[in-house]
Amino acid sequence: MRGNDAPIAVFDSGVGGISVLRELIRQMPHENFYYYGDSRNAPYGPRPTEEACELTMRCAKHLFEQGCKAMVVACNTATAAAIGPLRETYPDKPIIGIEPALKPAVEAKEHAGVLVMATAMTLREEKFHRLMEFYADRAQIYRLPAPGIVEFVERGVTEGPELDRYLRGIFEIYQNRQIDSIVLGCTHFPFVRAAIVRDFGHPVGIFDGAPGTARETHRRLEEEGLLNLSDVPGVVSLHNSADTPHMLEISRRLLTI
């Protein structure tokens, strides 16, 4: 495929970006998508920023060699580490990143208590700190690193007693604080949304960055004249650096749940 028919690359450090892929398909059903998860090197979150950037750049090179017309970095960690270098290296390609959906969470309620769950790298990056500072006078914002969720989802575990124990453990210190919203700041986390809501212990709003990322992707493609105007449903291909039948089966299952 070439030109407007070429696929949109969707990249994540593992299978988490499939949560963004689902939203992209929903908003742009006629586009073709090439999903690539780097599960062999997952998780990126505990790695130094430079290493996460290098891994992301290597995967981007592979994706553009496949003829992809644009790239969605469907990984908060990879976005924080590499979005600048990616855009400098590929100035003629639309490259869309993702960031925690802090704005809608803050705006959902006046003086809200907002818990941001993400990887350690996302939470320590300067871009996120600037975002927190911007909203600091409008909400009480708490940061919660939750790397264990990535490991559960990479194993295909989205429910069960082991996951519940993990979530209740990390939520325990927030039970006596006013938390109105939880931001899912890692693309793996929407797959355990039901467990998060259940195990947090009281009702909260849940926000993630996938819908906004899909809207921005549509806007950028339209701006560049790259939208696929076909009325035929697009083709989705799933690929992973851990190229095993088990990993590809996990990917297919996550796409449909």
BELWORA-V351271 format. One record per residue. RES is the residue in one letter. SS is DSSP state (H for helix, E for strand, C for the rest). Layout:
BEGIN
((RES | SS) (RES | SS))
END
This chain:
BEGIN
((M | C) (R | C) (G | H) (N | H) (D | H) (A | C) (P | C) (I | E) (A | E) (V | E) (F | E) (D | E) (S | C) (G | C) (V | C) (G | C) (G | C) (I | H) (S | H) (V | H) (L | H) (R | H) (E | H) (L | H) (I | H) (R | H) (Q | H) (M | C) (P | C) (H | C) (E | C) (N | C) (F | E) (Y | E) (Y | E) (Y | E) (G | E) (D | C) (S | H) (R | H) (N | H) (A | C) (P | C) (Y | C) (G | C) (P | C) (R | C) (P | C) (T | H) (E | H) (E | H) (A | H) (C | H) (E | H) (L | H) (T | H) (M | H) (R | H) (C | H) (A | H) (K | H) (H | H) (L | H) (F | H) (E | H) (Q | C) (G | C) (C | C) (K | C) (A | E) (M | E) (V | E) (V | E) (A | C) (C | C) (N | H) (T | H) (A | H) (T | H) (A | H) (A | H) (A | H) (I | H) (G | H) (P | H) (L | H) (R | H) (E | H) (T | H) (Y | C) (P | C) (D | C) (K | C) (P | E) (I | E) (I | E) (G | C) (I | C) (E | C) (P | C) (A | C) (L | H) (K | H) (P | H) (A | H) (V | H) (E | H) (A | C) (K | C) (E | C) (H | C) (A | E) (G | E) (V | E) (L | E) (V | E) (M | E) (A | E) (T | C) (A | H) (M | H) (T | H) (L | H) (R | H) (E | C) (E | H) (K | H) (F | H) (H | H) (R | H) (L | H) (M | H) (E | H) (F | H) (Y | H) (A | C) (D | C) (R | C) (A | E) (Q | E) (I | E) (Y | E) (R | E) (L | E) (P | E) (A | C) (P | H) (G | H) (I | H) (V | H) (E | H) (F | H) (V | H) (E | H) (R | C) (G | C) (V | C) (T | C) (E | C) (G | C) (P | H) (E | H) (L | H) (D | H) (R | H) (Y | H) (L | H) (R | H) (G | H) (I | H) (F | H) (E | H) (I | H) (Y | H) (Q | C) (N | C) (R | C) (Q | C) (I | C) (D | C) (S | E) (I | E) (V | E) (L | E) (G | C) (C | C) (T | C) (H | C) (F | H) (P | H) (F | H) (V | H) (R | H) (A | H) (A | H) (I | H) (V | H) (R | H) (D | H) (F | H) (G | C) (H | C) (P | C) (V | C) (G | E) (I | E) (F | E) (D | E) (G | C) (A | H) (P | H) (G | H) (T | H) (A | H) (R | H) (E | H) (T | H) (H | H) (R | H) (R | H) (L | H) (E | H) (E | H) (E | C) (G | C) (L | C) (L | C) (N | C) (L | C) (S | C) (D | C) (V | C) (P | C) (G | C) (V | C) (V | E) (S | E) (L | E) (H | E) (N | E) (S | C) (A | C) (D | C) (T | C) (P | H) (H | H) (M | H) (L | H) (E | H) (I | H) (S | H) (R | H) (R | H) (L | H) (L | H) (T | H) (I | C))
END
